[in-house]
Amino acid sequence: MAFEHSFREIQSLLSLCDGRFSSSQELRLKSPFWILDLPSEEIARRLMKRTVCAKSIFELWGHGKSVEELHSSLKNYPVEKMAPYLQSNFTYKIIVHAFNKTLTQPEKIQRIDFLPFKGRVDLNNPDHTFWFLEDHGIYLGNSTEQPISLYFGRWIANGQRELIESYSVKKRHFIGNTSMHSGLAFIMANHGKVKPNNIVFDPFVGTGGLLIASAHFGAYVCGTDIDYNIAKLVERIKSGEDLMKISEPTFASTVWRNTTLTYLFLMHQNPYGGRECNLTQSLQTLSDIIFDLLKFAAKYLVLGGRLVYWLPVYKPEYTEEIIPQHPCLKLVSNCEQTLSNHTSRYLITMEKVKEFEEDDYNSHILDSQYLQYKCHDSFREKYFCGVTKRIAKEKKDSQNLLPN
C-alpha cells in the first residue's frame, strides 16, 4: 500500500505547484528516495506542508550509484549555490542515514570525512543541517551489501506526518465503527488536490473523518448521511447556543440545486463498509450506489474537479476493467489497501474532463462492461463468507492443539 499511495499523493501535489519527478533519475516506485524538479525552495516548503507520506525534502547537491559517482556529482554542483551555507561563521550538522542497513559510528564518520566544511559543528541547534543518505533496498533482512544509490543534500523541511497523530481517531469525541483513519483521510484530500476555498462534499459523511482533513487544508466542507441518528448525536454533544444548522438530506434526497458548483470535490467512503449493519431504507446494490456517485460527480463537479472514493473488491475477481467508468470522468489512479487474504479496497481517484450532458446520465446502462461491474454487488457476502471460513479454521486448529 505505502509506495503506491505515496507516489500518487506526491504526484497530485506536484501538479498543484508546477513540479515534476526528475527526468535525470530512473524512477523506482518502491524506493524510499525520489528526486523532484521544483521551481523554488518556497515551493518545496509548501509541498511539505501538505504531504503526510513524505518524511523530508532536501536540496540535492549530489547523487550517484557509487561513492565515486557521488563525489563527481558534488564537484559538478554549482559553487554559488553551495557557498552561502559553507561560510566559517555558520554552524552545521551532518546526519548519516542508511535505509535498511545499520552503520557503525566509525562507518558514518568515514562516509563524510571528505566534505570541506569550514564552520563549527553544532549538533543541537545548527544553522544548517545536511544529510548523507544511502539506499540499501526495501526488503527487511535482505539489504544489499553495497548501496543502490547515495545522496547528499541540505535539509529544507519535514512533511506533516504529525497530523496523523494530531487528528487520530483516538482523540476524537465523535467516532463510529467506520471512522476513517486520519492518515488515509489526509491522503484522500491530497489525491483530490483540495485547496483553500474549495467545496468538498461527502455524500456518506458518517462521523466526518474525511471532511476534517479537507477542512484542515482550508476547504469548505459539507456532507449528508442516510442515518439521521448521527445528527442527533451531534446535537447531544453540542453545548451552549446552537452552533450549526442540521437538515436531513441524504445522497438519494439531495439539497443541491441543479447547477454546477465551482471547485467541488467529492470525498467518499462506501456507506458502512462490510462491518456495519444494513441501514438502507430501500434495496440498492453497491454497483448502483457507485454509479449514482459517478453520475453525481459528472453532473456537479467543475472541470478538473476530482472524485475520490474507496472501492471494495474480492481479490480473485479484481481487474482494472471492473472499476466503474463514466464518459465525463477519467481514471487518475487506483491504489490498493489489502484487508485480508481475499479482500482489498482500492482508493479510486477520478477527474472530470468533459462537461455533463443529459445523454450521459444513464450511459453506463449501454456500457458493455456494465455486467462486469455487477460483481461488486456480492462483495458483502463474499467478505463474510471469508470471515466465517477463517473463524471455523481457527476453531478447528485450536481444537487440534488440545491434548487428547
C-alpha positions as CSV (number, residue, x, y, z in Angstrom):
1,M,0.0,0.0,0.0
2,A,2.6,2.6,1.2
3,F,4.6,3.1,-2.0
4,E,1.7,3.4,-4.4
5,H,-0.3,5.7,-2.1
6,S,2.8,7.8,-1.5
7,F,3.6,8.1,-5.2
8,R,0.1,9.2,-6.1
9,E,-0.1,11.6,-3.3
10,I,3.2,13.3,-4.3
11,Q,2.1,13.2,-8.0
12,S,-1.1,15.0,-7.2
13,L,0.6,17.7,-5.0
14,L,3.3,18.2,-7.7
15,S,0.5,19.1,-10.2
16,L,-0.5,21.9,-7.8
17,C,2.9,23.6,-7.7
18,D,4.2,23.0,-11.3
19,G,6.7,20.4,-10.1
20,R,7.5,17.0,-11.5
21,F,9.6,13.9,-11.0
22,S,13.1,14.4,-12.2
23,S,13.9,13.1,-15.7
24,S,17.5,12.6,-14.5
25,Q,16.6,9.6,-12.4
26,E,15.1,6.3,-13.3
27,L,12.0,6.4,-11.1
28,R,11.9,3.4,-8.8
29,L,8.4,3.3,-7.4
30,K,9.4,1.0,-4.5
31,S,12.3,3.2,-3.4
32,P,12.4,5.4,-0.2
33,F,14.1,8.2,-2.2
34,W,12.6,10.2,-5.1
35,I,14.2,13.1,-7.0
36,L,11.9,16.0,-7.8
37,D,12.3,19.1,-10.0
38,L,10.7,22.1,-8.2
39,P,10.6,25.8,-9.2
40,S,11.9,27.1,-5.8
41,E,12.7,26.3,-2.2
42,E,9.5,28.0,-1.2
43,I,7.5,25.6,-3.4
44,A,9.4,22.7,-1.7
45,R,8.3,24.0,1.7
46,R,4.7,24.4,0.5
47,L,4.7,20.8,-0.8
48,M,5.9,19.5,2.6
49,K,3.2,21.4,4.4
50,R,0.7,19.1,2.6
51,T,2.2,15.7,2.4
52,V,1.6,13.1,5.1
53,C,3.5,10.4,3.2
54,A,6.9,12.1,2.6
55,K,9.2,12.4,5.6
56,S,11.6,15.1,4.5
57,I,12.8,17.1,1.5
58,F,16.4,18.2,0.7
59,E,18.1,20.4,-1.7
60,L,20.1,17.7,-3.6
61,W,23.8,18.6,-4.0
62,G,24.9,15.3,-5.4
63,H,23.9,11.7,-6.0
64,G,25.3,8.5,-7.6
65,K,25.3,4.7,-7.6
66,S,28.8,4.6,-6.0
67,V,31.0,6.8,-3.8
68,E,33.0,7.9,-6.9
69,E,29.8,9.0,-8.7
70,L,28.6,10.9,-5.7
71,H,32.0,12.7,-5.4
72,S,31.9,13.6,-9.1
73,S,28.3,14.8,-8.8
74,L,29.1,17.0,-5.8
75,K,32.0,18.6,-7.7
76,N,29.7,19.5,-10.6
77,Y,27.1,21.2,-8.3
78,P,27.3,25.0,-8.8
79,V,29.6,26.5,-6.2
80,E,27.5,29.7,-6.0
81,K,24.6,27.5,-4.6
82,M,26.8,25.8,-2.0
83,A,28.8,28.9,-0.9
84,P,26.1,30.6,1.3
85,Y,25.9,27.5,3.5
86,L,29.6,26.8,3.8
87,Q,30.8,30.0,5.5
88,S,33.0,29.7,8.5
89,N,30.6,31.8,10.6
90,F,27.8,29.3,10.2
91,T,27.2,26.2,12.4
92,Y,26.2,22.9,10.8
93,K,25.2,19.3,11.5
94,I,25.6,16.3,9.2
95,I,23.3,13.3,9.6
96,V,24.3,9.9,8.0
97,H,21.4,7.6,7.4
98,A,21.4,4.2,5.6
99,F,18.0,2.9,4.7
100,N,17.6,-0.8,5.6
101,K,21.1,-1.1,7.0
102,T,22.8,-0.2,10.3
103,L,26.1,1.7,10.1
104,T,28.6,1.9,13.0
105,Q,29.8,5.3,14.2
106,P,33.2,4.8,12.5
107,E,31.5,3.9,9.3
108,K,29.4,7.1,9.5
109,I,32.4,9.3,10.0
110,Q,34.2,7.6,7.2
111,R,31.3,8.4,4.8
112,I,31.6,12.2,5.4
113,D,35.3,12.8,6.1
114,F,35.9,14.1,2.6
115,L,33.5,17.1,2.9
116,P,35.2,20.5,3.1
117,F,33.0,22.2,5.7
118,K,34.7,25.3,7.4
119,G,32.1,26.1,10.0
120,R,31.7,24.9,13.6
121,V,29.7,21.7,14.3
122,D,26.6,22.2,16.4
123,L,24.5,19.0,16.9
124,N,21.8,20.7,19.0
125,N,20.9,23.9,17.2
126,P,22.8,24.2,13.9
127,D,22.2,27.0,11.3
128,H,22.2,24.3,8.5
129,T,21.6,20.6,8.5
130,F,22.9,18.2,5.8
131,W,22.1,14.6,5.2
132,F,24.2,11.8,3.7
133,L,21.7,9.1,2.6
134,E,22.2,5.5,1.4
135,D,19.6,3.2,-0.2
136,H,20.2,-0.5,0.6
137,G,16.9,-1.8,-0.8
138,I,13.4,-2.1,0.7
139,Y,13.4,-5.7,1.8
140,L,13.9,-6.2,5.5
141,G,16.5,-8.7,6.4
142,N,17.8,-8.7,2.8
143,S,19.7,-5.4,2.5
144,T,22.3,-5.0,-0.2
145,E,26.0,-5.0,0.9
146,Q,26.7,-2.0,-1.3
147,P,24.3,0.8,-1.6
148,I,22.0,1.0,-4.6
149,S,22.2,4.8,-4.6
150,L,23.8,7.5,-2.5
151,Y,22.6,11.1,-1.9
152,F,23.9,14.2,-0.2
153,G,21.9,17.4,0.3
154,R,20.8,20.2,2.5
155,W,17.7,19.7,4.7
156,I,14.8,22.0,3.8
157,A,11.6,20.8,5.6
158,N,9.8,17.8,7.1
159,G,6.4,16.5,6.0
160,Q,3.2,16.6,8.0
161,R,3.2,13.1,9.5
162,E,2.4,14.5,12.9
163,L,-1.1,15.4,11.6
164,I,-1.8,11.6,11.7
165,E,-1.4,11.7,15.4
166,S,-2.9,15.1,16.0
167,Y,-6.1,14.1,14.3
168,S,-6.1,10.5,15.5
169,V,-9.5,8.8,15.9
170,K,-8.5,8.0,19.4
171,K,-8.5,11.7,20.3
172,R,-12.0,12.5,18.9
173,H,-15.2,12.8,20.9
174,F,-17.4,11.7,18.0
175,I,-16.5,8.4,16.2
176,G,-18.2,5.4,14.8
177,N,-17.4,1.8,13.6
178,T,-16.2,3.0,10.2
179,S,-14.5,6.3,11.1
180,M,-11.7,6.8,8.6
181,H,-8.1,6.6,9.8
182,S,-6.7,10.1,9.9
183,G,-3.7,9.3,7.7
184,L,-5.9,7.9,5.0
185,A,-8.2,10.9,5.2
186,F,-5.3,13.2,4.6
187,I,-4.1,11.1,1.7
188,M,-7.6,11.3,0.1
189,A,-7.6,15.0,0.5
190,N,-4.2,15.2,-1.3
191,H,-5.3,12.8,-4.0
192,G,-8.3,15.2,-4.5
193,K,-5.9,18.2,-4.7
194,V,-8.0,20.0,-2.1
195,K,-7.1,23.7,-1.8
196,P,-8.3,26.6,0.3
197,N,-11.8,27.8,-0.5
198,N,-12.7,24.6,-2.4
199,I,-16.0,23.0,-1.6
200,V,-15.7,19.3,-0.5
201,F,-18.8,17.1,-0.2
202,D,-19.0,13.7,1.3
203,P,-22.4,12.0,0.5
204,F,-21.9,9.4,3.2
205,V,-20.4,11.6,5.8
206,G,-20.8,9.4,8.9
207,T,-18.6,10.9,11.6
208,G,-16.9,13.4,9.3
209,G,-13.4,11.9,9.2
210,L,-12.9,12.7,5.5
211,L,-14.1,16.3,5.9
212,I,-11.8,17.0,8.8
213,A,-8.7,16.5,6.7
214,S,-10.1,18.7,3.9
215,A,-11.1,21.4,6.4
216,H,-7.5,21.4,7.7
217,F,-6.4,22.4,4.2
218,G,-8.8,25.3,4.1
219,A,-11.7,23.8,2.2
220,Y,-15.4,24.4,2.9
221,V,-16.9,21.1,3.8
222,C,-20.4,19.6,3.9
223,G,-21.9,16.1,3.8
224,T,-25.1,14.0,4.0
225,D,-25.9,10.7,5.5
226,I,-28.8,8.2,5.5
227,D,-28.6,7.7,9.3
228,Y,-30.1,10.7,11.0
229,N,-29.1,9.3,14.4
230,I,-25.7,10.9,13.6
231,A,-27.2,14.3,13.5
232,K,-29.0,13.6,16.8
233,L,-25.6,12.6,18.3
234,V,-24.1,15.9,17.2
235,E,-27.0,17.7,18.8
236,R,-26.3,15.8,22.0
237,I,-22.6,16.7,22.2
238,K,-23.2,20.4,21.5
239,S,-23.2,22.8,24.4
240,G,-24.5,26.3,24.8
241,E,-26.0,28.0,21.8
242,D,-26.9,26.3,18.6
243,L,-23.6,26.1,16.7
244,M,-24.8,24.6,13.5
245,K,-27.9,24.0,11.5
246,I,-28.6,20.4,10.6
247,S,-31.0,19.5,7.8
248,E,-32.0,15.9,6.9
249,P,-30.7,15.4,3.3
250,T,-29.3,12.1,2.1
251,F,-27.4,11.2,-1.1
252,A,-30.6,10.0,-2.6
253,S,-32.6,13.1,-1.5
254,T,-30.1,15.8,-2.1
255,V,-30.2,19.5,-1.3
256,W,-28.1,20.6,-4.3
257,R,-29.6,23.0,-6.8
258,N,-29.5,21.9,-10.5
259,T,-26.3,24.0,-11.2
260,T,-22.6,23.2,-11.3
261,L,-20.7,24.3,-8.2
262,T,-17.4,25.9,-8.6
263,Y,-14.4,23.9,-7.1
264,L,-16.5,21.0,-5.9
265,F,-14.6,17.9,-4.8
266,L,-16.1,14.6,-3.7
267,M,-14.7,12.5,-0.9
268,H,-16.4,9.2,-0.3
269,Q,-16.2,6.0,1.7
270,N,-18.7,3.4,0.7
271,P,-21.6,3.5,3.3
272,Y,-21.0,1.4,6.3
273,G,-18.5,-0.9,4.6
274,G,-18.7,-4.6,5.4
275,R,-18.6,-4.2,9.2
276,E,-21.7,-2.0,9.7
277,C,-25.3,-3.2,9.8
278,N,-27.5,-2.5,6.8
279,L,-29.3,0.8,7.3
280,T,-30.6,1.4,3.8
281,Q,-34.3,2.1,3.6
282,S,-34.7,0.6,0.2
283,L,-32.9,-2.1,-1.8
284,Q,-29.9,-0.6,-3.7
285,T,-26.9,-2.6,-4.8
286,L,-23.3,-1.5,-4.4
287,S,-22.9,-1.1,-8.1
288,D,-26.0,1.2,-8.2
289,I,-24.6,3.3,-5.4
290,I,-21.3,3.7,-7.2
291,F,-23.0,4.6,-10.4
292,D,-25.2,7.2,-8.6
293,L,-21.9,8.6,-7.2
294,L,-20.3,8.8,-10.6
295,K,-23.4,10.5,-12.1
296,F,-23.5,13.0,-9.3
297,A,-19.8,13.7,-9.8
298,A,-20.2,14.0,-13.6
299,K,-23.0,16.5,-13.2
300,Y,-21.8,18.7,-10.3
301,L,-18.0,18.7,-10.4
302,V,-16.3,21.6,-12.1
303,L,-13.9,20.6,-14.9
304,G,-10.7,19.4,-13.3
305,G,-12.6,18.6,-10.0
306,R,-11.9,15.2,-8.5
307,L,-13.9,12.3,-7.1
308,V,-12.1,10.2,-4.5
309,Y,-13.6,7.0,-3.1
310,W,-12.9,3.6,-1.8
311,L,-14.0,0.5,-3.9
312,P,-14.1,-2.8,-2.0
313,V,-13.1,-5.8,-4.2
314,Y,-12.9,-9.5,-3.9
315,K,-9.2,-10.2,-4.9
316,P,-9.8,-13.3,-7.1
317,E,-12.1,-11.3,-9.3
318,Y,-10.2,-8.0,-9.5
319,T,-9.0,-6.5,-12.7
320,E,-8.8,-2.8,-13.6
321,E,-11.7,-3.4,-16.0
322,I,-14.2,-3.8,-13.2
323,I,-13.6,-0.2,-12.0
324,P,-16.8,1.7,-12.9
325,Q,-16.3,4.3,-15.6
326,H,-18.2,7.3,-16.8
327,P,-17.6,9.3,-20.1
328,C,-17.2,12.6,-18.1
329,L,-14.6,11.2,-15.7
330,K,-11.1,10.0,-16.3
331,L,-9.4,7.4,-14.0
332,V,-6.4,9.0,-12.5
333,S,-5.2,6.3,-10.1
334,N,-6.3,3.2,-8.2
335,C,-4.3,2.3,-5.1
336,E,-4.7,-1.0,-3.2
337,Q,-5.0,-1.4,0.5
338,T,-5.1,-5.1,1.5
339,L,-7.8,-6.0,4.0
340,S,-7.3,-9.8,4.1
341,N,-6.1,-12.7,2.0
342,H,-9.1,-12.5,-0.2
343,T,-10.3,-8.9,0.0
344,S,-8.9,-5.4,-0.6
345,R,-10.2,-1.9,-1.1
346,Y,-8.9,0.4,-3.8
347,L,-8.6,4.2,-3.4
348,I,-10.1,5.4,-6.7
349,T,-9.3,8.9,-7.9
350,M,-11.2,10.3,-11.0
351,E,-11.1,13.7,-12.6
352,K,-13.8,15.4,-14.6
353,V,-12.6,16.0,-18.1
354,K,-15.9,16.6,-20.0
355,E,-19.0,18.7,-19.4
356,F,-22.1,16.7,-18.4
357,E,-24.9,16.2,-20.9
358,E,-28.2,14.6,-20.4
359,D,-27.2,11.7,-22.7
360,D,-24.5,10.8,-20.1
361,Y,-27.0,10.3,-17.3
362,N,-27.6,6.6,-17.9
363,S,-24.6,5.9,-20.2
364,H,-23.5,3.0,-18.1
365,I,-26.6,1.0,-19.0
366,L,-25.3,0.7,-22.5
367,D,-21.8,0.1,-21.5
368,S,-20.6,-3.4,-22.5
369,Q,-18.6,-3.5,-19.2
370,Y,-21.7,-2.9,-17.1
371,L,-22.2,-6.6,-16.3
372,Q,-18.6,-6.8,-15.0
373,Y,-19.4,-4.1,-12.5
374,K,-22.2,-6.1,-11.1
375,C,-19.7,-8.3,-9.3
376,H,-19.4,-5.6,-6.7
377,D,-22.9,-6.3,-5.5
378,S,-21.9,-9.6,-3.8
379,F,-18.9,-8.2,-2.0
380,R,-20.6,-8.2,1.4
381,E,-21.5,-11.9,1.1
382,K,-18.0,-12.8,-0.1
383,Y,-16.4,-10.8,2.7
384,F,-18.4,-12.5,5.4
385,C,-18.0,-15.9,3.8
386,G,-14.3,-15.4,4.1
387,V,-14.6,-14.3,7.8
388,T,-16.8,-17.3,8.6
389,K,-14.3,-19.7,7.0
390,R,-11.4,-18.1,8.9
391,I,-13.2,-18.4,12.2
392,A,-14.1,-22.0,11.5
393,K,-10.5,-22.8,10.6
394,E,-9.2,-21.1,13.8
395,K,-11.6,-23.0,15.9
396,K,-10.6,-26.3,14.3
397,D,-6.9,-25.5,14.7
398,S,-7.4,-24.7,18.4
399,Q,-9.2,-27.9,18.9
400,N,-6.4,-29.9,17.3
401,L,-3.9,-28.3,19.8
402,L,-5.9,-29.6,22.8
403,P,-4.4,-32.7,24.4
404,N,-6.3,-36.0,23.9
